[in-house]
Amino acid sequence: MKDDDKLAMILEQLRWLKLPGMHKALEGLLGRASKANMTPLDIVGALAGAEKTSRIESAVTRRIRGARFAEISTVDEFDFNFDPTRKKAKARYLALCDLQFLDRGVCPIFIGAPGSGKSFLARALAYRACQATKTVLSTSAARMLNELHGAEEHGSIERVLKKYTAPALLVIDDYALLEMDNTQAKLAFQVISDRYEHRRSTCITTNRPFKDWPKVFPDALNAQVIAERLTEHAEVFVLEKSYRTARI
């Protein structure tokens, strides 16, 4: 069998075995192998490395797609020097970027006025988690509660509830922004309580300080319990000045 035929056969085998990294790297690697005096082990190692890289890249792509970001934000784009509260928050925020907080179930909480950067920082942290192949879901509070409410009415609540309780990191934007009815408050409690019990990190952004949450929930005790479960293991960032308004 000619070398070209052998190569074609091996490439087909790699495709059938679903080894796209090896499939893509093999031909070029063989071309470099003799020039670089690569040993058989060198070649096998390079192929394995190519496959590992390919799988990580695919996993990151799946995580980003599954997170359902409204837009992608990265921490290097954030202006920490804009005002004193951002400067003060910088070291604590960057410490979260090693993602060890996920193993401890720490909840990053961003409180501030519209345009203060809270949603940006939450998305950037979630994007960093995706890059580390962690499971992430990003949503608004209204979208989450509407979907859960609809699922409850149609008998699919367990499946949809798992969508929000299973990810390693759940980002809920605009939490406690709009008043909730009893059903919505119950569903919000279910999500936070389940994630609390399993020590999964929940990141929220909110315009309201915790003392104002009873204005949103129909039961003040419900608001208190949710706040306590979120903050028992939390990193709370309070942002004051609106970056958006200052640029207008």
N, C-alpha and C positions, 0 to 999 in steps of 0.2 A: 504494500500500500504506500502510495506517495505521501510525502510529508504534508502537502496541502490537503489531501484527503483525510489524513489523520487529524489535522488541526480542525477541519470542518466537523469531523465526527465528535471530537472532544468538545467543541463549542456547542454542538447540538445537545450533548449530554449535560453540559453545564446549564444550558437553557432549560432542559427538561427537569433538572434537579432544582431549578429556581435559585440559581446562584449568580445573580446579575453582576455582582462586583467582580467575581472571577471571570465571567464571560467577557466583560468589558476590558479587563486588564490583560488577559492571557496573551493575545497576539503581540501587543506592544512589549510585554515583559519578555517574551521569547526572543524578540528582536534585540533587546538589551542584554540578555543573559550571557551570551557568548562574549560580547564586547567587555562586559564587566566581570567576566570570570566568576559568574554566580554558581554556587554549588546547588545540587538538588534541594537541599534544605533551605537555601536562600530563596529559591524559586517558590517552593511551597509556602514559606513564610510570607513572601510578598503577595502571593495569591490570597492567603488567609487574611492578610491585612487589608487588601483591596475589598474583600467581601465584608469584613467588619465595618469598614468605612462606609460602604454602600448601604449596609443595613442601618447604621446610625443615622445617615442622611435621610433615609426613607422614614425612619421612626420619627425624626424631628419634623419632617413634612407632614406626617399623619397627625402628630400632636398639635401643630399649628392649625391645620385644617379643622381638627376636632374641637379646638378651643373656641372657635367661632368669634374671633376678634372682630370688632367693628372696624378697627384699624390697628396697624402694627406700631408700637412705640418701643424705643430702646433707650436705656438709661443714659447713654452718651449724648443724647439729644436734649437732655433736660438741663435747664439753666439753674443750678443750685445757688448761684451768686445773685439771683434776682432780688431776694430780700432776706432779712435776718432769720425768719423761720425756716426758709429752705436751707440756708447755711447750717443752721443748728441741726437740721434733720439729716444732713448728708451722710455723716459717718454711720449713723444707725441704719439708714436705708441701705447703703452699700454693703454693710455687714450681712444684710438679708440675702444679698445676691449670691452667696455661696450655697444657698438653698437648704442649709442645715435646719432651718426653722420648720421645714416640711416634716422632718423626722420627729420633731417635738410637738407638732400640732399647734404651732404658734399662729395666731391670726393677725396679719397686718391690717390695720384700720387707718383709713385716711379721712380726716374731717376737715372741711373747709368750704368756703364760698365757691360758687360757680367760677371756673376759670383759674382756680388757685393751683391746679396741677395734680390734684388727687387721683383723678381717673388715669392720667398719663402714667403716674408712678405705679398704679396698680397694674395697668396693662404691661408696662415694661418688666415688672417682676414676673408676671405670668408668662411673658414671652421668653424670659430667661429660663423659666421652669420647662417650657416646651423644648428649648435647646438642649436641656439635660434629659430629654425624653420622659419627663414626668407627665402624667395625665392632668389636663387642665380644661376647665370650662369657664368661659367669660360670658356674663349675661347682665341684663338690667334687672332690678327687683321687679318691675312691672311685668316684663316678659316672663320671668320665672313663675311668678304667682299666677299669671293668666294661663300659662301652660299647665301648671299643676291643677288649677281650678277646673279647666276643661277636661283634664285626664280623670279627675275625680268624678265628674258628671258622666263620663263615658266608660267608667270601669277599668281604666288603665293606670290608676294612680301608683301602684307598686312599681311598674316599669318606669314611669316618668320620674317618680321620686328618686329611684336609683340613679337616674341620669345626673341628678344634682348632688346626691350624697356620696357617690363612688369616687369622683376624681380626687387626686392627691391635693389639688388646689382648685377651689371654687372662688371666682371673683364675682361679686355682686355689686353692680354700680347703682348709685342713687338709692341706697337703702334708706328706709324710713323717710322717704321724700313725700309720698302721698299717703293720705289716710287709708287705713285698711278696714275692711269689714271683718266679721267674726271668722268667716271661712278663710280669708286670706291670712289673717293673723295665726290661725291654727296651722296652716300650711307652712308659713314662715317659721313657726316654732318647730315643726317636724324636721325641716331641713337643717336648721341650726343645731337642734338637739341630737340628731343622728350623727352629724359630723363631729360634734363635741364628744359624744360617747366613743367614737372610733378614733379620736385624736387626729382628725383630718383638718388641715388648715383652711380657713375661710377668710378671704380678703374682702373687705367691704369699703366702699366710698360713701360718704353721706354729708349732706349739708347741715344736718342737725346734730348738736351736741347731745350726749346721752340723756341729759336732764330733760330734753324736749321730746324724747321718744314717747312718753305716755300720751302726748297730743296726737300721735299717729295711730297707736294701737287702741282698740276698743276696751282692752283690759290693761290697766296700769301694771298689774302683776306680771302679765305676759311680757310686756316691754322690759320690765326689770330682769326677769329670768333670762331672756334672750341676750340682753346687754351683759349680764354677769357671765354667761357661758362664752360669749365672744371675747370678753376681756380677761377671763381668768388666766389665759396664756396668750398675751397679745403684745404687739408693738404698735403703739398709737402715735400717729403723726398728725399734728394740727397745723394746717397751712392757712395763712391769713390773707395775704394780698392777692388779688386777681391779676394774673399775668396777662390774661386775654384783654381785660379792660385797659391795662397800662399801655398796651401796644396799639390801641385804637387812636 
